[in-house]
Amino acid sequence: NNNNINLTFITSPLLWDYKIDKTTRIRLDQIRLKKELNSALRYEQMKLYNKALYDVCKEHSINIIDLANKFPKDSKYFIDGEHFSLSGCAKLVELLYLDVHQILDSYQSNI
């Protein structure tokens, strides 16, 4: 803030969760990703990371957009459960637009 730099962090969405995929109707917590890693464990790891990021941002009054909780659990938006497909990129822009616009408006009103 001293150098007119304002940070905004974004939590990381994953396909993995304890839900059913809207496109394939497969349970998203029972997929083997690697020999000793399944989708439920990967989801829990990212959930902890996102919570830590969210808590630190709130503690230090840093903007955060909680995309992890906004992003749909649908395989049509992901190529591998963690990286966005083209339609996932479009959904990302759609979901971020209003939050980013609101943050930018708040900066403008403080000038």
CORGIBEL-V597797 format. One record per residue. N is the residue number from 1. RES is the residue in three letters. SS is DSSP state (h for helix, s for strand, l for the rest). PSI is psi in degrees with one decimal (999 if undefined). Layout:
n:N res:RES ss:SS psi:PSI
n:N res:RES ss:SS psi:PSI
This chain:
n:1 res:ASN ss:l psi:-29.9
n:2 res:ASN ss:l psi:-26.6
n:3 res:ASN ss:l psi:21.9
n:4 res:ASN ss:l psi:34.7
n:5 res:ILE ss:l psi:122.5
n:6 res:ASN ss:l psi:122.8
n:7 res:LEU ss:l psi:148.9
n:8 res:THR ss:s psi:125.2
n:9 res:PHE ss:s psi:157.2
n:10 res:ILE ss:s psi:127.9
n:11 res:THR ss:l psi:154.6
n:12 res:SER ss:l psi:116.3
n:13 res:PRO ss:l psi:149.7
n:14 res:LEU ss:l psi:159.8
n:15 res:LEU ss:l psi:-36.9
n:16 res:TRP ss:l psi:142.2
n:17 res:ASP ss:l psi:-178.4
n:18 res:TYR ss:l psi:45.0
n:19 res:LYS ss:l psi:178.4
n:20 res:ILE ss:s psi:133.1
n:21 res:ASP ss:l psi:129.9
n:22 res:LYS ss:l psi:-29.6
n:23 res:THR ss:l psi:-50.2
n:24 res:THR ss:l psi:-15.8
n:25 res:ARG ss:l psi:24.3
n:26 res:ILE ss:l psi:143.7
n:27 res:ARG ss:s psi:129.4
n:28 res:LEU ss:l psi:-0.5
n:29 res:ASP ss:l psi:3.3
n:30 res:GLN ss:l psi:30.0
n:31 res:ILE ss:l psi:127.6
n:32 res:ARG ss:s psi:121.4
n:33 res:LEU ss:s psi:-41.0
n:34 res:LYS ss:s psi:178.1
n:35 res:LYS ss:l psi:-45.7
n:36 res:GLU ss:l psi:29.7
n:37 res:LEU ss:s psi:121.8
n:38 res:ASN ss:s psi:172.6
n:39 res:SER ss:h psi:-31.5
n:40 res:ALA ss:h psi:-43.2
n:41 res:LEU ss:h psi:-42.7
n:42 res:ARG ss:h psi:-39.9
n:43 res:TYR ss:h psi:-45.3
n:44 res:GLU ss:h psi:-38.9
n:45 res:GLN ss:h psi:-48.5
n:46 res:MET ss:h psi:-33.3
n:47 res:LYS ss:h psi:-42.7
n:48 res:LEU ss:h psi:-43.7
n:49 res:TYR ss:h psi:-47.9
n:50 res:ASN ss:h psi:-38.5
n:51 res:LYS ss:h psi:-42.9
n:52 res:ALA ss:h psi:-44.1
n:53 res:LEU ss:h psi:-46.0
n:54 res:TYR ss:h psi:-46.7
n:55 res:ASP ss:h psi:-43.1
n:56 res:VAL ss:h psi:-43.5
n:57 res:CYS ss:h psi:-44.5
n:58 res:LYS ss:h psi:-41.6
n:59 res:GLU ss:h psi:-34.6
n:60 res:HIS ss:l psi:14.5
n:61 res:SER ss:l psi:45.3
n:62 res:ILE ss:l psi:139.0
n:63 res:ASN ss:s psi:139.8
n:64 res:ILE ss:s psi:136.8
n:65 res:ILE ss:s psi:120.1
n:66 res:ASP ss:l psi:70.8
n:67 res:LEU ss:h psi:-30.1
n:68 res:ALA ss:h psi:-36.6
n:69 res:ASN ss:h psi:-13.0
n:70 res:LYS ss:h psi:-26.1
n:71 res:PHE ss:l psi:132.6
n:72 res:PRO ss:l psi:144.9
n:73 res:LYS ss:l psi:81.6
n:74 res:ASP ss:l psi:123.0
n:75 res:SER ss:h psi:-15.9
n:76 res:LYS ss:h psi:-15.5
n:77 res:TYR ss:h psi:-2.8
n:78 res:PHE ss:s psi:147.9
n:79 res:ILE ss:l psi:-23.6
n:80 res:ASP ss:l psi:17.1
n:81 res:GLY ss:l psi:-17.5
n:82 res:GLU ss:l psi:-24.3
n:83 res:HIS ss:l psi:140.0
n:84 res:PHE ss:s psi:143.4
n:85 res:SER ss:l psi:179.9
n:86 res:LEU ss:h psi:-42.9
n:87 res:SER ss:h psi:-28.7
n:88 res:GLY ss:h psi:-38.3
n:89 res:CYS ss:h psi:-40.8
n:90 res:ALA ss:h psi:-41.6
n:91 res:LYS ss:h psi:-38.4
n:92 res:LEU ss:h psi:-49.4
n:93 res:VAL ss:h psi:-44.5
n:94 res:GLU ss:h psi:-45.2
n:95 res:LEU ss:h psi:-34.1
n:96 res:LEU ss:h psi:-25.9
n:97 res:TYR ss:h psi:-54.1
n:98 res:LEU ss:h psi:-41.0
n:99 res:ASP ss:h psi:-45.5
n:100 res:VAL ss:h psi:-41.7
n:101 res:HIS ss:h psi:-42.7
n:102 res:GLN ss:h psi:-42.1
n:103 res:ILE ss:h psi:-45.0
n:104 res:LEU ss:h psi:-39.3
n:105 res:ASP ss:h psi:-39.5
n:106 res:SER ss:h psi:-32.9
n:107 res:TYR ss:h psi:-42.4
n:108 res:GLN ss:h psi:-39.1
n:109 res:SER ss:h psi:-17.5
n:110 res:ASN ss:l psi:-1.8
n:111 res:ILE ss:l psi:999
